[in-house]
Amino acid sequence: MQGTMLYGPRDVRFEERPDPAIIEPTDAIIRLSATCVCGSDLWPYRGVDPVTQPIPMGHEYVGIVEEVGSAVRNIKPGQFVVGSFFASDNTCEICRAGYQSSCIHRQPGAPTGAQAEYARIPLADGTLVATPGLPPTDLIPSLLAASDVLGTGWFGAVAAEAGPGKTVAVVGDGAVGLLAVLAAKQLGAERIIAMSRHESRQRLAWEFGATDIVTERGDEGAAKIKELTGGLGAHSVVEAVGTQESMMQAIRSTRPGGHVGFVGVLHDVEIPGEEFFFSHVHLHGGPAPVRRFLPELIDLIWSRKINPGKVFDLTMPLEQVAEGYRAMDERRAIKALLRP
C-alpha cells in the first residue's frame, strides 16, 4: 500500500509502505474511507517535536473493516467504523470511569500511520465503534471529525463544565476550538465567546453557535472576556492551542470558581503557582478520551443533528497529503481531508 511518512521538518512523503497485518489477536485491519491532517501533526512537521527517524503519520480515520483477529468479538468485517486516536480496551476500571486515553492497556500513539490506504487498529473491540450501517457519502467527513477533533473539542467543553446558564469562552480557532463551540452549544451553554482573528473561522464559529467574537489575544483577550462578563470572567473556558500564551489567556479569562478544559497538546507551558493558587480556577484536561463520547457523537451525526464535517475546508486525494500539510501550516486551511 501507499502511506504518509514524515522524514523531518516540512519533509512529508507519500510512498510505498508494507501492508498492515494482524499482529495481536485483538487487532483489526481497516480500509480507510477518509483520513486527514491533524493540527497536532504540525508540531513535528514544523520541527517543534523532534523527528529522529522517518515516522508514519495519521491518527484520524474511518473506514471498512477488512479483517479481524481471532479474539475480536464485536467488530465484524464489512462494518463501517469510527475509532479513537488512542487504542483502549474500554473495559478496564479507568476506561469504565470514562478515561479511555489512560486505559491501563492503552497504546499511546496507536493507531498510527492512518494517512494511508489501510491501517491496523489494536484492541479493536474497545477502540472501534461501528455505525448503524454504511453511511451516505456526505456523512463521512463528520464521522471522521468524530475520531479526534470533535471528540477532543467535546471533551474540552465537558472538562470546562459547559452547560445551561454558563458563559463559555474558547481559546483557539482551529478545528478543535471550533468544534468546542459546537459542543458548548449542544451542551446548552447560554453564551459562547469564540476568540478568533480569522474571518473564515469566525463565520464557522457563528454557524456552530458562537454568540460573541473576541479578536484580542493574550492579556488583552482575557481583559476583553472580563469586560463582556461584568468583570467576572467566563464560567467555562476551553484551551485548544497548547502554548504558554493560550494557557494563561484561558486561566485569566476564567472567573473564580470557574473551569478550564485544556485539550491543546501542551508545549513548554509553565503556570505561575502563586497566580494559579489565588485564581480559584479549576483546571482539567489532557488527551481526550474520545472513545467515551463516540456512541453519542455518532448518533448525533447519523441523525443529522450536528454537522462537524464543516471544519474540513480542503479536500484532496491522499497522494497530495504534502499539500494538505502546507495548507494547514500556512493557515490557508482549517483542516485538510484526504480521500484514498
C-alpha positions as CSV (number, residue, x, y, z in Angstrom):
1,M,0.0,0.0,0.0
2,Q,1.0,3.7,0.0
3,G,1.1,5.9,3.0
4,T,2.5,9.1,4.5
5,M,5.9,9.3,6.2
6,L,7.5,12.4,7.9
7,Y,11.2,12.4,7.4
8,G,11.9,15.7,9.1
9,P,10.7,19.3,9.3
10,R,8.4,20.0,6.3
11,D,9.5,16.8,4.6
12,V,6.3,14.8,4.1
13,R,6.4,11.9,1.6
14,F,3.7,9.7,0.2
15,E,5.4,6.4,-0.5
16,E,5.2,2.6,-0.7
17,R,4.8,1.0,2.8
18,P,4.2,-2.5,4.0
19,D,0.6,-3.6,4.1
20,P,-0.6,-3.8,7.7
21,A,-1.2,-7.3,9.1
22,I,-2.9,-8.8,12.1
23,I,-0.2,-9.0,14.8
24,E,-2.2,-9.5,18.0
25,P,-5.5,-11.5,18.1
26,T,-7.3,-8.3,19.3
27,D,-6.3,-6.4,16.1
28,A,-8.4,-5.3,13.1
29,I,-7.4,-4.1,9.7
30,I,-9.5,-1.4,8.1
31,R,-9.6,0.1,4.6
32,L,-9.6,3.8,5.0
33,S,-12.6,5.7,3.5
34,A,-11.2,9.0,4.7
35,T,-8.4,10.4,6.8
36,C,-7.0,13.9,7.4
37,V,-4.2,16.1,8.7
38,C,-4.4,17.0,12.4
39,G,-3.3,20.2,14.0
40,S,-1.1,18.2,16.3
41,D,0.7,16.8,13.3
42,L,2.0,20.3,12.7
43,W,4.2,20.1,15.8
44,P,6.6,17.6,14.3
45,Y,6.1,19.0,10.8
46,R,7.3,22.3,12.0
47,G,10.2,20.8,13.9
48,V,8.9,21.6,17.4
49,D,8.7,17.9,18.2
50,P,12.0,16.4,17.0
51,V,11.9,13.7,14.3
52,T,14.9,11.4,14.7
53,Q,13.8,8.9,12.0
54,P,11.0,8.6,9.4
55,I,7.7,8.1,11.1
56,P,4.3,7.1,9.7
57,M,1.7,9.8,10.1
58,G,-2.0,10.0,10.8
59,H,-4.3,9.0,13.7
60,E,-7.8,10.1,12.5
61,Y,-9.6,7.5,10.5
62,V,-12.9,6.0,9.4
63,G,-13.3,3.0,7.1
64,I,-14.5,-0.5,6.4
65,V,-13.3,-3.5,8.4
66,E,-11.3,-5.9,6.2
67,E,-10.1,-8.4,8.7
68,V,-10.2,-9.1,12.4
69,G,-8.0,-11.1,14.8
70,S,-9.2,-14.3,16.4
71,A,-10.0,-12.6,19.8
72,V,-12.2,-9.8,18.3
73,R,-15.8,-10.4,19.1
74,N,-17.8,-7.2,18.5
75,I,-16.3,-5.8,15.3
76,K,-17.0,-7.6,12.1
77,P,-15.6,-7.5,8.6
78,G,-17.7,-5.3,6.3
79,Q,-18.7,-2.8,9.1
80,F,-18.1,0.9,8.8
81,V,-16.2,2.0,11.9
82,V,-15.0,5.1,13.6
83,G,-12.1,4.9,16.1
84,S,-10.2,6.9,18.6
85,F,-6.5,8.0,18.3
86,F,-5.8,6.0,21.5
87,A,-6.2,2.3,21.4
88,S,-8.0,1.1,24.6
89,D,-9.8,-2.0,25.8
90,N,-12.8,0.0,27.0
91,T,-13.3,-2.5,29.9
92,C,-10.6,-1.7,32.5
93,E,-11.5,0.4,35.6
94,I,-10.1,3.6,34.1
95,C,-12.0,3.1,30.9
96,R,-15.2,2.5,32.8
97,A,-14.6,5.8,34.5
98,G,-14.5,7.5,31.1
99,Y,-10.8,8.0,30.6
100,Q,-10.0,5.6,27.8
101,S,-7.0,7.6,26.8
102,S,-5.5,6.5,30.1
103,C,-6.6,2.8,29.7
104,I,-4.2,0.6,31.7
105,H,-3.7,-1.3,28.4
106,R,-3.6,1.8,26.2
107,Q,-1.2,2.1,23.3
108,P,-0.2,5.7,23.1
109,G,0.3,6.8,19.5
110,A,-1.7,3.8,18.3
111,P,-3.2,3.7,15.8
112,T,-0.5,5.5,13.8
113,G,0.0,5.6,10.1
114,A,-3.6,6.3,9.3
115,Q,-2.8,8.7,6.5
116,A,-2.7,5.7,4.2
117,E,-4.9,3.2,2.3
118,Y,-5.1,0.7,5.2
119,A,-4.5,0.8,8.9
120,R,-4.0,-1.8,11.7
121,I,-6.2,-0.9,14.8
122,P,-5.1,-2.5,18.1
123,L,-7.7,-3.5,20.7
124,A,-10.3,-3.3,18.0
125,D,-13.3,-4.2,20.2
126,G,-12.6,-1.4,22.6
127,T,-11.2,1.2,20.2
128,L,-13.7,1.0,17.3
129,V,-17.4,1.8,17.1
130,A,-19.5,0.6,14.2
131,T,-22.1,2.9,12.6
132,P,-25.7,1.7,12.2
133,G,-24.9,0.9,8.6
134,L,-22.8,2.0,5.7
135,P,-23.0,5.8,5.8
136,P,-24.0,8.0,2.9
137,T,-21.0,9.8,1.4
138,D,-22.0,13.2,2.8
139,L,-21.8,11.9,6.4
140,I,-18.2,10.6,6.1
141,P,-16.5,13.9,6.9
142,S,-18.5,14.4,10.1
143,L,-17.8,10.8,11.2
144,L,-14.1,11.4,10.5
145,A,-14.3,14.5,12.7
146,A,-15.6,12.4,15.5
147,S,-12.4,10.3,15.6
148,D,-10.5,13.2,17.0
149,V,-11.3,16.9,16.7
150,L,-15.0,16.6,17.5
151,G,-14.3,14.3,20.4
152,T,-11.5,16.5,21.6
153,G,-13.5,19.7,21.4
154,W,-16.4,17.9,23.2
155,F,-14.1,16.8,26.0
156,G,-12.7,20.3,26.3
157,A,-16.3,21.6,26.8
158,V,-17.2,18.8,29.2
159,A,-13.9,19.4,31.2
160,A,-14.8,23.1,31.3
161,E,-18.2,22.1,32.6
162,A,-20.0,24.0,29.8
163,G,-23.8,23.8,30.3
164,P,-27.1,25.6,30.7
165,G,-26.8,29.2,32.1
166,K,-23.0,29.2,31.5
167,T,-20.8,31.6,29.6
168,V,-18.2,29.7,27.7
169,A,-15.1,31.1,26.1
170,V,-13.0,29.2,23.6
171,V,-9.3,30.0,23.1
172,G,-8.1,28.7,19.7
173,D,-9.9,28.8,16.3
174,G,-8.6,25.6,14.8
175,A,-10.8,22.6,14.2
176,V,-10.8,21.6,17.9
177,G,-11.6,25.1,19.1
178,L,-14.4,25.5,16.5
179,L,-15.9,22.1,17.5
180,A,-15.6,23.1,21.1
181,V,-18.0,25.9,20.2
182,L,-20.4,23.3,18.6
183,A,-20.1,21.2,21.7
184,A,-20.8,24.1,24.1
185,K,-23.9,24.8,22.1
186,Q,-25.1,21.2,22.2
187,L,-24.4,21.1,26.0
188,G,-26.8,24.1,26.4
189,A,-24.4,27.0,27.1
190,E,-26.2,30.3,27.3
191,R,-23.3,32.4,25.8
192,I,-20.4,31.2,23.7
193,I,-17.4,33.5,23.1
194,A,-15.1,32.4,20.3
195,M,-11.6,34.0,20.3
196,S,-10.5,34.3,16.7
197,R,-8.8,36.8,14.4
198,H,-9.7,35.0,11.1
199,E,-12.8,35.9,9.2
200,S,-13.4,32.5,7.7
201,R,-13.1,30.8,11.1
202,Q,-15.3,33.4,12.7
203,R,-18.0,32.6,10.2
204,L,-17.9,28.9,11.1
205,A,-17.9,29.8,14.8
206,W,-21.1,31.8,14.3
207,E,-22.6,28.9,12.4
208,F,-21.6,26.4,15.2
209,G,-23.3,28.5,17.9
210,A,-21.0,31.4,18.9
211,T,-22.8,34.4,20.3
212,D,-19.7,36.7,20.5
213,I,-16.3,37.0,18.8
214,V,-13.2,38.4,20.5
215,T,-10.2,39.2,18.3
216,E,-7.8,40.2,21.1
217,R,-5.2,37.7,22.3
218,G,-3.2,37.2,25.5
219,D,-3.8,39.6,28.4
220,E,-5.8,41.8,26.1
221,G,-8.1,38.9,25.2
222,A,-8.5,38.0,28.9
223,A,-9.4,41.6,29.7
224,K,-12.0,41.6,26.9
225,I,-13.6,38.5,28.3
226,K,-13.8,40.1,31.7
227,E,-15.3,43.2,30.1
228,L,-18.0,41.1,28.4
229,T,-18.9,39.3,31.7
230,G,-19.3,42.1,34.1
231,G,-15.7,42.0,35.3
232,L,-16.0,38.4,36.4
233,G,-14.8,36.2,33.6
234,A,-16.3,33.2,31.9
235,H,-17.7,30.3,33.8
236,S,-16.1,27.8,31.4
237,V,-13.0,28.2,29.1
238,V,-11.7,25.7,26.6
239,E,-8.0,26.0,25.8
240,A,-7.4,24.4,22.4
241,V,-3.9,25.5,21.4
242,G,-1.3,24.3,23.9
243,T,1.1,27.3,24.2
244,Q,2.1,29.4,27.2
245,E,0.2,32.4,26.0
246,S,-3.0,30.4,25.2
247,M,-3.0,28.6,28.6
248,M,-2.5,31.9,30.6
249,Q,-5.1,33.6,28.4
250,A,-7.6,30.8,29.3
251,I,-6.8,30.9,33.0
252,R,-7.0,34.7,33.2
253,S,-10.3,34.6,31.2
254,T,-12.0,32.4,33.9
255,R,-13.9,33.7,36.9
256,P,-13.1,32.4,40.4
257,G,-14.7,29.0,40.8
258,G,-14.8,28.6,37.0
259,H,-13.4,25.7,35.0
260,V,-10.7,25.5,32.2
261,G,-10.8,22.5,30.0
262,F,-7.4,22.2,28.2
263,V,-7.1,19.9,25.2
264,G,-4.3,21.6,23.2
265,V,-1.1,19.5,23.3
266,L,1.0,21.4,25.8
267,H,4.4,22.7,24.8
268,D,6.7,24.5,27.3
269,V,3.8,25.6,29.4
270,E,4.5,26.7,33.0
271,I,1.7,28.0,35.2
272,P,2.8,30.5,37.8
273,G,2.0,28.8,41.1
274,E,1.0,31.8,43.2
275,E,-1.3,33.2,40.5
276,F,-3.0,29.9,40.0
277,F,-3.4,29.4,43.7
278,F,-5.2,32.7,44.1
279,S,-7.3,32.3,40.9
280,H,-9.7,29.6,42.4
281,V,-9.8,28.2,38.8
282,H,-10.4,24.5,38.2
283,L,-8.1,23.0,35.6
284,H,-8.8,19.7,33.9
285,G,-7.8,18.2,30.5
286,G,-5.3,16.1,28.7
287,P,-5.5,13.7,25.8
288,A,-9.2,13.5,25.1
289,P,-11.0,10.2,25.9
290,V,-12.7,10.3,22.5
291,R,-14.0,6.7,22.9
292,R,-16.2,7.9,25.8
293,F,-18.1,10.1,23.5
294,L,-18.1,8.2,20.2
295,P,-21.6,6.5,20.6
296,E,-23.3,9.8,21.4
297,L,-21.4,11.7,18.7
298,I,-22.1,9.1,16.0
299,D,-25.8,9.2,16.9
300,L,-25.9,13.0,16.7
301,I,-24.2,12.8,13.3
302,W,-26.3,9.9,12.0
303,S,-29.5,11.7,12.9
304,R,-28.1,14.9,11.2
305,K,-28.4,17.0,14.4
306,I,-24.8,18.2,14.0
307,N,-22.5,18.7,11.0
308,P,-19.0,18.9,12.4
309,G,-17.6,17.9,9.0
310,K,-17.8,21.6,8.0
311,V,-14.4,22.1,9.6
312,F,-12.9,20.4,6.6
313,D,-12.4,23.3,4.2
314,L,-9.9,21.5,1.9
315,T,-10.4,18.1,0.4
316,M,-7.8,16.4,-1.8
317,P,-6.6,12.9,-2.9
318,L,-4.4,11.2,-0.3
319,E,-1.4,11.3,-2.6
320,Q,-1.4,15.1,-2.3
321,V,-1.0,14.9,1.5
322,A,2.1,17.1,1.5
323,E,0.0,20.0,0.1
324,G,-2.5,19.3,2.9
325,Y,0.2,19.9,5.5
326,R,1.4,23.0,3.7
327,A,-2.1,24.5,3.5
328,M,-2.7,23.9,7.3
329,D,0.8,25.1,8.2
330,E,0.3,28.3,6.3
331,R,-3.3,28.7,7.7
332,R,-4.8,28.5,4.2
333,A,-7.0,25.7,5.5
334,I,-8.6,24.9,8.8
335,K,-8.4,21.2,8.2
336,A,-7.5,19.0,5.2
337,L,-9.5,15.9,4.4
338,L,-7.7,13.2,2.5
339,R,-9.5,10.6,0.4
340,P,-7.6,7.4,-0.5
